[in-house]
């Protein structure tokens, strides 16, 4: 295994913690502390409790990881409430 090679696991966000951290339960019932990747923060991809995510974990520390991808929910866009626009029409 190369030093840069990371392990990828699927999991579910169970708790949103302060400072951009998340408690994630993996499919094998292992819990770990994860943070959002830089690209997800850059493009403002929101993650909440119950979201399915892909977590990258270093083989050296299996208790911490990085959320790399959020799966789209089965509910679709119609289930999310529409946010009011910050712009006024003239």
N, C-alpha and C positions, 0 to 999 in steps of 0.2 A: 504494500500500500504506500503510495506516494505521500509525502508530507502535506501537500496541498489538497489531497483528496478528502472530500467531506461526505458524510453519510446523509442521505435524504430520507425523511420520514413524513408520512401523512399524519395529521392530528387535528384536534379541535381546540379552539380557544375557549378556556373555561373561566378566565378572570383577566380583567384589564387592570394593570397596576400603574402606579405613578411613574413618571419619567419615561414613558414610551415602552414599558416592559409589559409582557403578557405571560400568563401561566397557560401552558399548552399541555393537553393530555394526548399522548400519541395513541395510535391504534392498538399498541401492545400494552396499554394501561400504564405506561411510564410517564411521569410528570416532569416537565422541565421549564426553565425560565427562558424566554425568548425575547428578542427585540426585532424591530422592523428593519428590513434592508434599506439602504440609501435610496435606491430607485423607487421603492414603494413610498418612501417619505417625500421624495421629489415630486412625484406625480399625484400625491395626496390620496393614495388608496387607503380607504378606511377599513379597519378590522375591528369587529366587535365580538361579543360573547356568542358562541355557537357557530362561528365561521370555520369552515374547513380550510386548512392551510398546509403548505409544504414547508417543512423546517429543515434547515441544513445544520448538522451537528458535527463538531470536531471529534475525532476518535480519542482525543486526549482529555476532553471534558464533556461527559455525556449528560451533564446537568444543565448546560446552557446551549442555546442555539440561536439561529437567525431565521426569521420568517421571510421566505423568499418568494412565495406565491400564495394568493388567496383565490380559492375556487369560487366561481360564480354560484350563487344560491339557486336552488330549484324553483324558488318562488317567482323569480323574474323581476322585471323593473316595475310592474304594476303594483307590487306589494309595498314598495318603498314610498313613503309620503313625499310629495313634491315640495321642494324648498322654495320659498319666495325669492324672487330675483332681487339683487342689490342695486339694480339699475332702474331708473324711472324713464318712462317713455315721455317724449316731448310732443 
